Amino acid sequence: MEASTKWISGNSVFFILFFLLLSCTKNVSLTRLMPAEIPVPNHVQRLLLVDRTVPESQGVAIIEGILTGEAPFEIRNAIDATMATIQQELATSPRYEIIRAGERLKGGLFGQVFPEPLSWDQIDYLCDKYQADGVLTLEKFDSDFVVTEKKVTLKKQVGSGNEERTIEVPGILAEGLASVQVGFRLYDPASGTLVDQADFSKTNTWSAEAETKTQALALLIDKVQATRYVGQLAGAAYARRVAPMYVAINRSYYGKSKDNPALEVGARYAEVDQWEDAILAWQDGLSQPSDAKTHGKICYNLALAYEVLGDLPQAKEWAGKAYTQFAFKGGRSYAWELDQRMMEEDQLRQQLASPATE
């Protein structure tokens, strides 16, 4: 019993210290524009989206659908969801003006490999028709949804009031695995080059459990919804590949000190988004006597404040001071992150440059 008591007491102290540490930091969320994974020529400003998944042979497509258990409306539903998602995602980026073609072209439905590229005559025709500078096509699409089941033991509440109790009963766990394999191409007619050709595979698993197989399957996501969802994942992933996209990042800063009230004063300004005043308070705190760790935290906070205000060189300078002058290790890793951010900002400026400066 004594050993058990010591274990509980030791862990209690650990958790108390852990939560005290958490209570000393505060969080702020920043929205930043991330550069695209690949560069697209700046003269491509109006981008046309084309669905090229009409089967080359309706007969073959029907046979394939029968073999895979996919009804035509199911696969078309998933393709529409993929196209709609990539259109919506690209529309949130400042990089392009997005146009959606009204026609669908023959391509690689159920295909494992890309069809032959569209001819440049076809690309020129589409660009003339829609006044576009580039063409982004969904050229192949294949999906699957597999359901498996296994026996499990479930806990069930029976009785009521004082008679309520938990019993174990046999049950069924049903799992559904949805997957898509899609292929995109991006054509640049001005240079006559295929800017990109990329395969994307996305999967997701859902589960449901009940006492009977029928009940478990009824609770499980249906095939149409599942395939739509993974198609949307694929569309969103490709949008990030070719366009700068907004992402949210979370940062933490320090808000309490036993011997330097300026740390907490600055944190209160930061909480109400008055970052210039927070900077003044924290800079004043550096002139007050404190231990090296507290001064390191203040430098770290100053780095964060300048990052929030968009001054990345100043942010990196303060993060560096946190480590070099006060041996605060968090400053070193933060300085590395800010270095990466500045490189990404350079990429972003190049990707968003106007065609005249390309």
N, C-alpha and C positions, 0 to 999 in steps of 0.2 A: 504493500500500500504506500509505503514511504517513497519508493522509487517512482510510482505513478504520480504521486503528488508533486514531486520535484519536476517531472516532465511537463505536467500541466502548467506549473508555475513558470518554468523557463519559457514555454511557448507563449504564455500570456504576456510576458515581458517583451518577447519578440514582436508579437502583433501590436502591442501598445506602441513600441518604437516605430514600427512600420507605418502605422496610421498617423503618428505624430509627424513623421517625415512627409507623408502625403499632405498633411494639413499645412505644412510650411510652403508648399508650392501652389501656384494658381495657373490656370490654363487660359490660353487665347487661341482662337481659330483664325487662320489666315487663308484667304483665297488667292491662289496664284495661277498664272497661265504657264503650263508646261509646254516645251517645244514638241513638235511632232517627232516621231521616231525616225522618219526618213525625210530628207528635203524634197520638196516639190518645186519645180521652177516657178519663180514669182510671177511670170506672165500668165500662169494659170490662175485666173481670178474667178471666173464663172465656171463652175464645175457641174457637169451633167451626170445624173445618176441613171443608169440603165439596168433593167432586169433582163439578163440574158439566160434565162433558165427554161425557156420553152423547149420541150423535148424535140430532138431531131426527128424522132419517129413516135407518133402517138401509140402505135401498137406495141412497140418495145417498152414504152413508159408504162402502159397498162399492165403488161406482163411483170415488169419490175415491181410495180406497186403491189400486185397480187403476191409476189414472192416475199416482199418485205412487210406486207400487211399494212401498207400506207395507202389510204384512200386519196384520190386527187385533191379533194378539198383540204385535207390535212396538210399536205406538203405545200400547197399554194398558200395556205394560211400562215405557215411558218416562214415562207419566203417573203410574204408581204410584211410580216413583223420585222424581219431582218432589214428589209429595205427602208421601212418606216423609221426604225431605230437609227440606222446610219444617217438618214436624212435629218432627223431631229438632233442627233449629236453634232453633226457637222454644222448645223445652223447655230449652235451655241458658240462656235469658234469665230473669231474675227477674221479668219484666214480667207474664207471663200463666200461667194454668193452661190447658193445651191439651187439647182433646177432639177426637177424630176421628169424624165421622159414619159410620155403617155403610152408609147408602144413597148411591147416585150419582144425580145429577139430570141431566136433559136440558139441553144447553148448546151450546157452540161448538166441537166437535171439527172440525178442519180449517178452522176459521173464521178469516178475516182481520180481522173486526170483532167487537166484543162482541155477544152476544145481548142481548135485552131484560133489564133487571135483574129479579131475583126480586121477587115482590110482597111487601109487608110482612106480609100474612097468612102467606105461606110462611115468611118469616123468623121471625115470632112463633111459628109452629108448631115450627120447628126449635129455637128457643131454649127453648121450654117442654119439648120432648121431652128435650133434653140439659142442661137447666138452665144455659144459656149466656147471656152478656151481649152477645156479638157474633158475627158469622158472617164467616169469611174463605173465599172461594170461588175455586177455579181454574175460570175460565169459558170459556176458549178455549185450544186447544193445536194447534199445527201444527209439523211437523218435516220435516227433509229430510236426506239423506245423499248426497253427490255424490262419486264416485271419478274421478280423472283420472290420466293416466299420461304419462310422457315418457321418451325415451331418454337414458341417461346413460352415462358411462364409470366403471367400477368398478375398484378396485385389488384384486388377488387374490394371495394367497400360494401359490406352487407349489413343489414339491420339498421336500426335508427335509435337516436337518443343514447341512453346508457347501454343499449344492446349493440351499438354499432361496433364493428370490428373489421379488420383487414384479413382477407383470405387470399390464397394463391390459386389461380385457375389456369388451365392450358389455353394458349392463344396462338395467333398467327401474326408474324411480322411480314408485311409486304413492302418491298422496295422497288422503286421505279428509277431506272437509269436512262436519261435522255441524252442524246449526243447529236451533234451536227458537224459536218465537215463542209466548209464553204471555201470558195476561191474567188478572189478579187483581182482585177487588173485596172491600172490607171494609164490611160493613153494621153500623150501630149502631141497633138497634130502639128504644132509649130516647129518642133524639132524632129518629128517623125519617129519618136522613141516611146518605148513602153517603160514608163517611169517605175512601175511596180507590178509585181505579180506575187501574190501571197496566199498561202493556205492557212486557214484557221480551223482548229478543232476545239469545240467547247462541249463540256459535259456538266451535268448536275444530277444529284440523287435526291429523291424524296422517299419518305417512309411513313407508314401508318400501321398501327397494330390494333387488333380487336380479337374477340373470342372466336370468331369464325372467319374463314377466307373471304366469304361474300362481304362481310362487314368491313374487313380490312381493305379490300379492293374498292369498296364504295367510298372510303375515306381518303384513298390515295388520289393524288393529282391525276387528271385524265391526260391521255396522250397528246391531244391537241394543245392544251395549255403548256404541257411540259416542253414540247418541241418549239412552240412559239418563244418560250422563255430562253432556251439555249440559243435560238436564232438571234434573239435580241442581244444576248451576250456577245455573239460573234460580230454583230453589226457595230456595237459600241467599241469593241476591241479594235476593229479595223479603223474606225474614225480616229482613235488616238494615234494610229500609225501614220496617218497622212495629214493631220491637222493639229495645231496647238489647241490644247483643251484645258479648261479650268479644273483645278483640283483643290480640295480643302486639306490644309496641313495643320496640325496641332502643335503648339509650343507651350512649354511650362516656364514659369519664372518664380523667383523667390519672394515671399511676402512677409517674412517675420525674422526678427533678430532680437537676441536678448540685450545686446549692448549698443545697437545702432538703430534708433527709431526711424532714420531716414529711409531704410529699406522698406518699412511698412508704409510710410507716407507715400513713397513713390508707387508702391503696389496699389494703393487706393486710387491714385490718379489713373493708373493703368486700367483698373477695373471699370472706370467710367469713360474709357477711351480718350483720356487727356494725356497723350504720350509725351508731348513736349514738356508738360509740367512734371511728368514722371521722370524725365531725363534730368531736369533741374534738381529735383529732390535727390535722385540717386547720385548725381555728381557732387552735391553737397555732402552726401553721406561718405564719399571717399575722403573728404577732409576731416572727418571725425575719427577719433581713435577707435580702432576695432582690430580684431584678429585678422590674419591673412585670409582665412576662409570666408569671412563675412565680406571683406573687400572684393574677393574673387566673385562672390555671388552678385555683388553690386555691378561689377564689370559685365558679368553675364547678362544681367537684366538690361544694362545699357545696350548691349549688343542686340538683344531682342527688340528693344524699343526702336532702334534704328532700322532693323529689318522690317518691323511693322510699318514704319514711315517710308520704306522703299529705298533707304540709303544703305546698300549692301557693303560698299567699301568701309564705311564707318562701323557698320555692324561687325565686319570681320576684324577690324582693328581692336574693338573692345573685347571681342571674344578671345583674340590673341593675348590681350593684356591680362585677362582673367587667368590664363594659364602661365604666361611667361613671367608676370610680376608677382602673382599670388599663388602659383602652383595649383590652381583650381582646375582639376582634370576635365570637368564638363566644358570648359572654355576651349580646350583643344579639339574635342570632337565637334563642337559647334562651329569652330573656325573651318574645319574640313567641310562641314555641310554647306557653309556659306560660300566656300570656294566652288563647290559643285553648283550652287545656285547661280553664281556669277557666270560660270561657263554656260549654263543653260540659258541665262538671260542673253548672252551673246548669240547663241543659236537662235533664240526667239526673235531677236532684232533682225537677223538675216532672213528668217522665214517670213517675217511680216513686212519686209522692205517693199516699197512700191516697185512696180515693174521698171520704172524709169531709172532706178538706182541699181537694178540687178546687174 
